[in-house]
Structures are given as C-alpha cells and as structure tokens.
C-alpha cells in the first residue's frame, strides 16, 4: 500500500534531512544536458542544513567543480535498497571557499581525501540548493517487508506500507 505525501517547508526539510542522514552516499550528477552516466560520481553528503541545502566536500580543481562552474544545475540520486528508501533531488550547486564553513562542516572522515586536514589548500565545499525533490520510503526493514510480501501474495492484499511524495522547500 502506497501513500502519497507531498511535503512543504519544515516538514519537507525534516524528511530531506532524515533520508540524507540515513543514506549519506549519492550519485551526484552534473552536465545534465549530456544525459550520460559519465558525469555522475558517488559523493558523501556532509549534512542538510536548516534551510534544506545539502553540503559536500570537494577538491577545488575537481572535474565536479569545473562542471558546476559551467552549469550549476545538478541531480542527486540517493538509494538505500535494504531499507527501501530512495530520493532524487534536482537543484543548483555553488562552490564555497569559506574557511569558517569548512571548519563548521569538518568531520574526521574528510581527512581521508584532504591529507592536510581543514587547512588543506585544495578543499572546497559544494552547496546544493534543492529546487525540487521526490522520495520513496518503505516502512520496516527488508526482512520484515519480505515476509509482508509473502503474506500479501497469500491474502491477496498488499501489506507492505510505503510513502512517496514531492518535497518542496
């Protein structure tokens, strides 16, 4: 059984935060006009702020940053099949070089890519401002839903509960 919930404002931001926090890794796609997978790279979201923006670390001279300078329109595809959670975000990206923001967002894991830590001269931040988003979220874990599907076949009614909807910030 699927419910449609189109979310707005704080409710939308809360849903975006919960899905991004749960999934973390997305395919971050730039150069959308070419419509080929070569411009999509896996990236780890740092956080979703209270305004609904999604933040990433990136190297200043990366291909990703060059693509954003050429065209700021991006798509992010988050997927967690084990939990049945999916999210697609369309938005506009901008490159941030603010040391205070780097300090605020820094995590020890980022040192894997930026050997000199927060002061690494190659660090930049990508801020994605969502223009729209859509999500699919299944309640329960994969094993429980597997048994619900078997029961659904036996009873002829769908016992798997999911929610989907647009996120408007």
C-alpha positions, -999 to 999 in steps of 0.1 A, spaced: 0 0 0 15 33 -11 6 67 4 14 99 -13 26 127 10 37 159 -7 57 178 19 64 215 23 86 238 44 98 224 78 82 190 72 99 188 38 133 198 53 129 172 81 122 145 56 151 155 34 174 155 65 162 121 76 167 105 42 201 121 35 213 112 70 202 76 66 216 71 31 246 96 30 261 85 -3 245 97 -36 253 98 -73 260 135 -78 252 143 -115 264 174 -134 263 184 -170 227 171 -172 223 181 -209 246 152 -220 224 127 -202 251 101 -199 263 85 -167 299 97 -171 291 130 -153 277 111 -122 301 104 -93 294 89 -59 297 116 -32 290 116 5 267 143 18 280 160 49 247 174 61 214 190 53 212 224 70 180 240 84 174 258 51 173 224 33 207 229 15 228 198 11 266 202 17 295 182 3 333 185 4 351 186 -30 385 194 -43 388 229 -57 402 217 -91 380 187 -95 361 179 -126 329 181 -105 337 218 -96 345 226 -132 312 212 -143 293 232 -117 310 264 -128 299 257 -164 263 248 -154 250 249 -118 221 225 -124 226 192 -107 208 160 -98 214 138 -67 203 102 -65 202 86 -31 194 49 -27 192 26 3 177 -6 -11 180 -25 22 157 0 38 136 7 7 145 44 8 151 64 -23 154 101 -30 161 122 -61 170 159 -57 171 185 -85 189 216 -76 215 243 -82 250 240 -69 276 265 -59 312 263 -49 320 277 -14 356 285 -3 348 299 31 372 287 58 346 292 86 322 270 67 349 243 62 356 244 100 318 241 108 313 211 84 346 193 90 345 157 100 374 133 107 364 112 78 372 141 54 409 138 62 409 106 40 406 130 10 422 161 24 455 150 40 463 184 55 430 185 73 408 216 75 437 237 62 443 217 31 445 243 2 426 220 -22 394 220 -1 361 235 -13 325 229 -4 296 223 -27 263 237 -16 233 222 -33 201 242 -31 172 219 -39 147 232 -64 125 201 -61 128 165 -48 109 133 -48 111 104 -24 100 68 -19 103 53 16 91 19 27 83 13 64 102 -16 81 133 -34 72 140 -56 42 133 -89 60 100 -78 75 89 -65 41 99 -98 25 75 -116 49 48 -90 43 51 -96 5 47 -134 10 17 -127 32 4 -103 6 5 -130 -21 -13 -154 2 -40 -130 13 -44 -110 -20 -39 -77 -2 -8 -55 -2 6 -54 34 38 -35 25 34 1 36 53 28 17 52 65 14 62 86 -16 59 122 -25 73 155 -36 95 176 -13 91 214 -18 113 236 2 
